Amino acid sequence: MSPDQWVENTLGPVAAAFASAVFYSVPVAGQQLPLIVAWLGIAAVFFTVYFRFINFRGLWLALRHVRGDFDDPRARGEISHFQAVATAISGTVGVGNIGGVAVALSIGGPGAAFWLFIAGLLSMSTKLVECTLGVRFRRYNADGSVSGGPMYYLEAYFRDRRLPTLGKLFGGFYAIALVIGCLGIGNMFQSNQAYAQMLVITGGSDSWLADKGWLFGMALAAIVAAVIIGGIKAIARVAGVLVPFMAVLYALSAAFVIVLSHEHIVPALHLVTASAFSTQAALGGGLGALIVGFQRALFSNEAGLGSASIAHAAVQSERPASEGLVSLLEPFIDTVIVCSLSSLVILTTAIPNNLMSDGLAGIELTSAAFAHHFAWAPYVIAVAALLFAFSTALAWSYYGLKAWTYLVGEGRKRALAFQLVFCGFIVIGAMLQLGAVLDFSDAMVFLISVPNLLALYLYAPEVRKELIAYIAELKAQDQ
């Protein structure tokens, strides 16, 4: 029995049952709507309204924070506002931004592009709340590092209300689920997809790497290890360079393809608006944007999962609301900009030229749309996918590490043990087919949105009060 068969036979039934429970669906207008998606979507709408559309009002302030207008060199923390948002974006911008959009459009039709855009805008508010809390309830360690995230603000909420045991249970549950989840979607899936893209540009099944997934995995693991063992400062430095480069590379390439298909831009926009509000398109777009994208490739932005607050907790700032504002940029860049460009590539090139009728889907469809205009496009897509997978692994290694140290305690040896295990799973991911493993880890990651969003609702009045006071302070400084 091969390792793949053993994994599927051993974990397959358990993973399938667990994933079915987490993603339990109800029929809505002929479509299956998972309740976990409704939980995330309703929260995004609620926080957008409750915070008076801060996703629009706060965007300029977010940009000013990132460029350093309000930096305080005396503040505690490890990384700058720019490095914090770059690290978090590195964890969200992944292969799903390339292939997940194509899947969404296949499921929901052209109208799905509109719902992807709306989902990105609304989820900015959710991200603000969780990242504000990540900074507010972070802990300062003896070595000068900081630790934060949902496990800490979940614990704090119940501890402050004389229910410390319940707080520990919620925090521990979140941490355990995140450790398991990070080894799947933030690790093995990334190395698996990176290896697949390497095969694309080296000859496919005829590539000399075709039976050497272990070798590719070891090389990738070594590179990841060289970065993550240096901690959040090293990860942030790499992300600060890598994220802008890979985002600009993909954005310029996509814009170039769209310009070459400029005659289809206006018809594509008409098609999107005409179909966006039909029942089938609306539900299909929701499934594509919030299920296929979120679940399979971190396609959207993790808003509601709480993971990004772990990176933002390391920021050098004494004002939690400042980092909440900065976090608005993540869904905006990840979903509103990058995913919209991918949508336009599909709508202006793949659909008018009937590429979808060839049976292509996911990243293959996007790659074919690029290749329609210039033959070397698959190499650009492959490089982008490799960079996306690498950067995602960096960010998720830190998320998993902080969940691990919450469970077992801080310490260099304990951290190193987790990092070595994390890198070992990178090798495994490049060697195996990951169906059952991904089903289980995806379900674990989405399950943590339940306690995390509960905490966000409970803390919402306090966050709004803090945000209003901070914005008023900034306005007073500008006068």
C-alpha positions as CSV (number, residue, x, y, z in Angstrom):
1,M,0.0,0.0,0.0
2,S,1.4,3.4,-1.0
3,P,1.7,6.3,1.5
4,D,-1.1,8.1,-0.4
5,Q,-3.4,5.1,-0.1
6,W,-2.6,4.6,3.6
7,V,-3.4,8.2,4.4
8,E,-6.7,8.1,2.4
9,N,-7.8,4.8,3.9
10,T,-6.8,5.8,7.5
11,L,-7.9,9.4,7.6
12,G,-10.4,9.6,4.7
13,P,-13.6,8.5,6.4
14,V,-12.8,10.5,9.6
15,A,-11.8,13.6,7.6
16,A,-14.9,13.4,5.4
17,A,-17.3,13.1,8.3
18,F,-15.6,15.9,10.2
19,A,-15.5,18.2,7.2
20,S,-19.2,17.5,6.5
21,A,-20.1,18.5,10.0
22,V,-18.1,21.7,9.9
23,F,-19.4,22.7,6.5
24,Y,-23.0,21.6,7.1
25,S,-25.2,23.1,4.4
26,V,-28.8,24.2,4.1
27,P,-30.6,24.5,0.8
28,V,-31.3,28.1,-0.3
29,A,-32.9,28.7,-3.7
30,G,-31.7,25.4,-5.1
31,Q,-28.1,25.9,-3.8
32,Q,-26.3,24.5,-0.7
33,L,-25.2,27.3,1.6
34,P,-22.8,26.1,4.4
35,L,-23.7,27.6,7.8
36,I,-20.1,28.4,8.5
37,V,-20.1,30.7,5.4
38,A,-23.3,32.4,6.6
39,W,-21.6,32.9,10.0
40,L,-18.7,34.6,8.4
41,G,-20.8,36.6,5.9
42,I,-23.3,37.9,8.5
43,A,-20.4,39.0,10.7
44,A,-18.9,41.0,7.9
45,V,-22.2,42.8,7.2
46,F,-22.7,43.5,10.9
47,F,-19.3,44.9,11.6
48,T,-19.5,47.1,8.5
49,V,-22.7,48.7,9.7
50,Y,-21.8,48.7,13.4
51,F,-18.5,50.6,12.7
52,R,-20.2,53.0,10.4
53,F,-18.5,51.8,7.2
54,I,-15.0,52.1,8.6
55,N,-13.8,50.0,5.6
56,F,-14.3,53.2,3.5
57,R,-13.7,55.9,6.1
58,G,-10.5,54.4,7.5
59,L,-8.7,53.5,4.3
60,W,-6.7,56.7,4.0
61,L,-5.7,56.5,7.6
62,A,-4.6,52.9,7.0
63,L,-2.3,54.1,4.2
64,R,-0.9,56.9,6.4
65,H,0.0,54.4,9.1
66,V,1.7,52.0,6.7
67,R,3.9,54.8,5.2
68,G,5.0,55.7,8.8
69,D,3.1,58.9,9.5
70,F,2.3,57.8,13.1
71,D,5.2,55.6,14.0
72,D,6.4,55.7,17.6
73,P,10.0,54.4,18.0
74,R,9.5,54.2,21.8
75,A,6.5,51.9,21.5
76,R,6.8,48.2,22.5
77,G,6.6,45.6,19.7
78,E,8.9,43.9,17.1
79,I,7.9,45.1,13.6
80,S,6.5,48.2,11.9
81,H,3.0,48.7,10.6
82,F,4.1,48.0,7.1
83,Q,5.9,44.8,8.0
84,A,2.9,43.6,10.0
85,V,0.5,44.1,7.1
86,A,3.0,42.6,4.6
87,T,3.4,39.5,6.8
88,A,-0.4,39.1,7.1
89,I,-0.9,39.6,3.4
90,S,1.7,37.0,2.7
91,G,-0.5,34.5,4.5
92,T,-3.6,35.4,2.6
93,V,-2.4,36.0,-1.0
94,G,-1.9,32.5,-2.3
95,V,-2.6,30.3,-5.3
96,G,-6.3,30.7,-4.7
97,N,-6.0,34.3,-5.9
98,I,-5.0,32.8,-9.3
99,G,-7.0,29.6,-9.5
100,G,-9.7,30.1,-6.9
101,V,-11.2,33.0,-8.8
102,A,-11.6,30.8,-11.9
103,V,-13.4,28.2,-9.8
104,A,-15.7,30.8,-8.4
105,L,-16.7,32.1,-11.8
106,S,-17.2,28.5,-13.0
107,I,-19.6,27.9,-10.1
108,G,-21.4,31.2,-10.0
109,G,-21.1,32.5,-13.5
110,P,-19.9,36.1,-14.3
111,G,-22.0,37.6,-11.5
112,A,-19.7,35.8,-9.0
113,A,-17.0,38.5,-9.7
114,F,-19.3,41.1,-8.3
115,W,-19.9,39.1,-5.1
116,L,-16.1,38.5,-4.7
117,F,-15.6,42.3,-4.8
118,I,-18.4,42.9,-2.2
119,A,-17.1,40.1,0.1
120,G,-13.7,41.8,0.1
121,L,-15.1,45.2,1.0
122,L,-17.3,43.9,3.8
123,S,-14.7,41.7,5.4
124,M,-12.4,44.6,5.9
125,S,-14.5,45.6,9.0
126,T,-14.2,42.1,10.5
127,K,-10.4,42.2,10.1
128,L,-10.3,45.6,11.9
129,V,-11.9,44.2,15.0
130,E,-9.8,41.1,15.4
131,C,-6.5,42.9,14.7
132,T,-7.4,45.6,17.2
133,L,-8.0,42.9,19.8
134,G,-4.8,41.1,18.8
135,V,-2.7,44.1,19.9
136,R,-4.8,45.0,22.9
137,F,-4.5,41.6,24.6
138,R,-1.0,40.6,23.5
139,R,1.5,39.4,26.0
140,Y,5.1,40.6,26.4
141,N,7.6,37.9,26.9
142,A,10.8,38.0,28.9
143,D,13.0,38.0,25.7
144,G,11.3,41.1,24.4
145,S,9.1,39.3,21.9
146,V,5.3,39.5,22.0
147,S,2.5,36.9,21.6
148,G,-1.0,37.7,20.6
149,G,-4.1,36.4,18.8
150,P,-7.6,35.0,19.4
151,M,-6.4,32.5,22.0
152,Y,-5.3,35.5,24.2
153,Y,-8.4,37.7,23.8
154,L,-10.7,34.7,24.2
155,E,-9.0,33.8,27.4
156,A,-9.0,37.4,28.6
157,Y,-12.7,37.9,28.1
158,F,-13.8,35.1,30.3
159,R,-11.0,35.6,32.8
160,D,-12.1,39.2,33.4
161,R,-15.6,37.9,34.1
162,R,-14.4,35.4,36.7
163,L,-14.6,32.4,34.3
164,P,-10.9,31.6,33.9
165,T,-11.4,27.9,33.2
166,L,-13.8,28.6,30.4
167,G,-11.4,31.2,29.0
168,K,-8.6,28.6,29.0
169,L,-10.8,26.1,27.3
170,F,-11.7,28.5,24.5
171,G,-8.1,29.7,24.1
172,G,-6.8,26.1,24.1
173,F,-9.4,24.9,21.6
174,Y,-8.5,27.7,19.2
175,A,-4.7,27.0,19.6
176,I,-5.0,23.3,19.0
177,A,-7.2,23.7,15.9
178,L,-4.8,26.3,14.5
179,V,-1.7,24.1,15.0
180,I,-3.5,21.3,13.1
181,G,-4.8,23.6,10.5
182,C,-1.5,25.4,9.8
183,L,0.2,22.0,9.0
184,G,-2.4,21.5,6.3
185,I,-3.5,24.5,4.3
186,G,-0.6,26.7,5.5
187,N,2.1,24.1,4.9
188,M,1.5,20.8,3.0
189,F,-1.0,22.3,0.6
190,Q,1.5,25.1,-0.2
191,S,4.4,22.8,-0.9
192,N,2.2,20.5,-2.9
193,Q,1.0,23.3,-5.1
194,A,4.5,24.8,-5.4
195,Y,5.8,21.4,-6.5
196,A,3.0,21.1,-9.1
197,Q,3.8,24.5,-10.5
198,M,7.5,23.6,-10.7
199,L,6.6,20.6,-12.7
200,V,4.6,22.8,-15.1
201,I,7.6,24.9,-16.0
202,T,10.1,22.0,-16.1
203,G,8.3,19.6,-18.5
204,G,5.3,18.2,-16.7
205,S,5.3,14.4,-16.4
206,D,8.5,14.4,-18.4
207,S,10.3,16.7,-15.9
208,W,13.3,15.3,-14.1
209,L,11.5,16.3,-10.9
210,A,8.4,14.2,-11.8
211,D,9.3,11.5,-9.2
212,K,11.3,13.7,-6.8
213,G,8.7,15.5,-4.7
214,W,10.8,14.7,-1.7
215,L,13.8,16.6,-3.2
216,F,11.8,19.6,-4.0
217,G,10.2,19.5,-0.6
218,M,13.5,19.4,1.2
219,A,14.8,22.3,-0.8
220,L,11.7,24.4,0.0
221,A,11.8,23.4,3.6
222,A,15.4,24.5,3.9
223,I,14.6,27.9,2.5
224,V,11.6,28.3,4.7
225,A,13.6,27.2,7.7
226,A,16.3,29.7,7.0
227,V,13.7,32.5,7.4
228,I,11.4,31.3,10.1
229,I,14.0,30.3,12.6
230,G,14.9,34.0,12.8
231,G,11.4,34.7,14.2
232,I,8.8,37.3,13.3
233,K,11.5,40.0,12.6
234,A,13.1,37.8,9.9
235,I,9.7,36.8,8.5
236,A,8.6,40.4,8.4
237,R,11.8,41.5,6.6
238,V,11.3,38.9,3.9
239,A,7.6,39.6,3.6
240,G,8.3,43.3,3.3
241,V,10.3,42.7,0.2
242,L,8.5,39.6,-1.2
243,V,4.9,40.7,-0.9
244,P,5.2,44.0,-2.9
245,F,7.3,42.2,-5.5
246,M,4.9,39.3,-6.1
247,A,1.8,41.5,-5.9
248,V,3.2,43.9,-8.5
249,L,4.4,41.1,-10.7
250,Y,1.0,39.5,-10.8
251,A,-1.0,42.7,-11.0
252,L,1.1,44.1,-13.9
253,S,0.9,40.8,-15.8
254,A,-2.9,40.6,-15.3
255,A,-3.3,44.2,-16.3
256,F,-1.3,43.6,-19.5
257,V,-3.6,40.7,-20.4
258,I,-6.7,42.7,-19.7
259,V,-5.4,45.6,-21.9
260,L,-4.7,43.2,-24.8
261,S,-8.3,42.1,-24.5
262,H,-9.6,45.6,-24.1
263,E,-12.4,45.2,-26.6
264,H,-14.1,42.7,-24.2
265,I,-13.8,44.9,-21.0
266,V,-17.1,46.8,-21.4
267,P,-19.1,43.7,-22.5
268,A,-17.6,41.8,-19.5
269,L,-18.7,44.5,-17.1
270,H,-22.2,44.5,-18.5
271,L,-22.3,40.7,-18.2
272,V,-21.2,40.9,-14.6
273,T,-23.8,43.5,-13.6
274,A,-26.6,41.8,-15.5
275,S,-26.0,38.5,-13.8
276,A,-24.8,39.6,-10.4
277,F,-28.2,39.9,-8.8
278,S,-29.8,36.8,-10.1
279,T,-30.4,34.1,-7.4
280,Q,-28.1,31.6,-9.1
281,A,-25.3,34.1,-9.6
282,A,-25.5,35.5,-6.1
283,L,-25.4,32.1,-4.4
284,G,-22.8,30.8,-6.8
285,G,-20.6,33.8,-6.2
286,G,-20.9,33.4,-2.5
287,L,-20.0,29.7,-2.7
288,G,-17.1,30.5,-5.0
289,A,-15.8,33.4,-3.0
290,L,-16.4,32.3,0.5
291,I,-16.2,28.4,0.2
292,V,-13.9,27.4,-2.6
293,G,-11.6,30.3,-2.2
294,F,-11.5,30.4,1.6
295,Q,-11.3,26.6,2.0
296,R,-9.0,25.5,-0.8
297,A,-6.4,28.2,-1.3
298,L,-6.8,31.0,1.2
299,F,-8.5,32.6,-1.8
300,S,-9.9,35.4,0.1
301,N,-8.6,37.1,3.3
302,E,-9.1,35.0,6.5
303,A,-11.4,37.7,7.9
304,G,-13.2,36.1,10.8
305,L,-10.7,33.4,11.4
306,G,-8.5,35.6,13.6
307,S,-5.2,34.2,12.2
308,A,-3.9,37.6,10.9
309,S,-4.3,39.2,14.4
310,I,-1.4,37.0,15.5
311,A,1.0,38.8,13.0
312,H,-0.5,42.2,13.8
313,A,0.0,41.7,17.5
314,A,3.8,42.0,17.0
315,V,3.5,45.6,15.7
316,Q,5.4,48.4,17.4
317,S,2.6,50.4,18.7
318,E,0.8,51.2,22.0
319,R,-2.5,52.0,20.3
320,P,-4.4,48.8,19.3
321,A,-6.8,50.8,17.1
322,S,-3.9,51.9,14.9
323,E,-3.3,48.3,13.8
324,G,-6.9,47.7,13.4
325,L,-7.0,50.5,10.8
326,V,-3.8,49.1,9.1
327,S,-5.5,45.7,8.8
328,L,-8.2,47.1,6.5
329,L,-5.6,46.9,3.7
330,E,-5.4,43.1,3.7
331,P,-8.8,42.3,2.3
332,F,-8.6,45.3,0.1
333,I,-5.4,44.2,-1.5
334,D,-6.0,40.5,-1.4
335,T,-9.6,40.4,-2.6
336,V,-10.7,43.7,-3.9
337,I,-7.6,44.3,-6.1
338,V,-5.8,41.0,-6.8
339,C,-8.9,38.8,-7.1
340,S,-10.7,41.4,-9.2
341,L,-7.8,41.5,-11.6
342,S,-8.0,37.7,-11.9
343,S,-11.7,38.0,-12.5
344,L,-11.2,40.4,-15.3
345,V,-8.6,38.2,-16.9
346,I,-11.1,35.3,-17.0
347,L,-14.0,37.6,-18.1
348,T,-12.1,39.4,-20.9
349,T,-10.0,36.5,-22.2
350,A,-11.1,33.0,-21.1
351,I,-14.8,33.4,-21.6
352,P,-14.9,35.3,-24.9
353,N,-12.4,32.8,-26.4
354,N,-14.4,29.8,-25.0
355,L,-11.4,28.5,-23.0
356,M,-13.8,27.2,-20.3
357,S,-15.4,24.8,-22.8
358,D,-12.1,23.0,-23.1
359,G,-12.6,21.5,-19.6
360,L,-10.1,23.8,-18.0
361,A,-10.6,24.9,-14.4
362,G,-8.8,26.6,-11.5
363,I,-5.2,27.7,-12.1
364,E,-5.1,25.9,-15.4
365,L,-7.9,28.1,-16.8
366,T,-6.2,31.3,-15.6
367,S,-2.9,30.1,-17.0
368,A,-4.6,29.4,-20.4
369,A,-6.1,32.9,-20.4
370,F,-2.7,34.4,-19.9
371,A,-1.2,32.1,-22.6
372,H,-3.8,33.2,-25.1
373,H,-1.9,36.4,-25.7
374,F,1.7,35.4,-25.0
375,A,3.1,31.9,-25.0
376,W,5.5,32.4,-22.0
377,A,2.6,33.4,-19.7
378,P,2.5,30.0,-17.9
379,Y,6.0,30.7,-16.6
380,V,4.8,34.0,-15.0
381,I,1.9,32.2,-13.4
382,A,4.1,29.4,-12.2
383,V,6.6,31.9,-10.7
384,A,3.8,33.8,-9.0
385,A,2.3,30.6,-7.6
386,L,5.7,29.6,-6.3
387,L,6.2,32.9,-4.5
388,F,2.6,32.9,-3.2
389,A,3.0,29.4,-1.8
390,F,6.4,30.3,-0.2
391,S,5.1,33.5,1.4
392,T,2.0,31.8,2.7
393,A,4.1,29.1,4.4
394,L,6.2,31.8,6.1
395,A,3.2,33.5,7.6
396,W,1.4,30.4,8.7
397,S,4.6,29.0,10.4
398,Y,4.4,32.0,12.7
399,Y,0.6,31.6,13.3
400,G,1.2,27.9,14.2
401,L,4.2,28.8,16.4
402,K,2.3,31.2,18.5
403,A,-0.6,28.8,18.9
404,W,2.0,26.1,19.9
405,T,3.7,28.3,22.5
406,Y,0.3,29.3,23.9
407,L,-0.2,25.6,24.6
408,V,3.2,24.5,25.8
409,G,4.8,27.8,26.9
410,E,7.4,30.2,25.5
411,G,11.0,29.1,25.1
412,R,13.6,28.9,22.3
413,K,13.8,25.1,22.4
414,R,10.0,24.7,22.3
415,A,9.8,27.1,19.4
416,L,12.6,25.4,17.5
417,A,10.9,22.0,17.9
418,F,7.7,23.3,16.3
419,Q,9.6,25.0,13.5
420,L,11.4,21.7,12.6
421,V,8.2,19.8,12.6
422,F,6.6,22.5,10.4
423,C,9.5,22.2,7.9
424,G,9.2,18.4,8.0
425,F,5.6,18.6,6.9
426,I,6.6,20.8,4.0
427,V,8.6,17.8,2.7
428,I,5.6,15.5,3.3
429,G,3.3,17.8,1.4
430,A,5.4,17.7,-1.7
431,M,5.3,13.9,-1.7
432,L,1.7,13.0,-1.1
433,Q,-1.8,13.5,-2.5
434,L,-3.5,15.4,0.2
435,G,-7.2,14.9,-0.1
436,A,-8.0,13.6,3.4
437,V,-5.4,15.7,5.1
438,L,-6.7,18.9,3.5
439,D,-10.3,18.0,4.3
440,F,-9.4,17.7,8.0
441,S,-7.2,20.8,8.2
442,D,-9.5,23.0,6.3
443,A,-12.4,22.0,8.6
444,M,-10.2,22.8,11.7
445,V,-9.3,26.2,10.3
446,F,-12.8,27.2,9.6
447,L,-14.1,25.8,12.9
448,I,-12.0,28.4,14.8
449,S,-14.1,31.1,13.2
450,V,-17.0,30.1,15.6
451,P,-15.3,31.1,18.9
452,N,-13.3,33.9,17.3
453,L,-16.4,35.7,15.9
454,L,-18.2,35.1,19.2
455,A,-15.3,37.1,20.9
456,L,-15.5,39.8,18.2
457,Y,-19.2,40.3,18.9
458,L,-18.7,40.5,22.6
459,Y,-15.8,42.9,22.3
460,A,-17.4,45.1,19.6
461,P,-18.6,47.9,21.9
462,E,-15.2,48.3,23.5
463,V,-13.4,48.3,20.1
464,R,-15.8,50.9,18.7
465,K,-15.2,53.2,21.7
466,E,-11.4,52.8,21.4
467,L,-11.5,53.4,17.6
468,I,-13.6,56.5,17.9
469,A,-11.2,57.9,20.5
470,Y,-8.2,57.1,18.4
471,I,-9.5,58.7,15.2
472,A,-10.5,61.8,17.2
473,E,-7.0,62.0,18.5
474,L,-5.5,61.8,15.0
475,K,-7.8,64.5,13.7
476,A,-6.8,66.7,16.6
477,Q,-3.1,66.2,15.6
478,D,-3.8,67.1,12.0
479,Q,-5.4,70.4,13.0
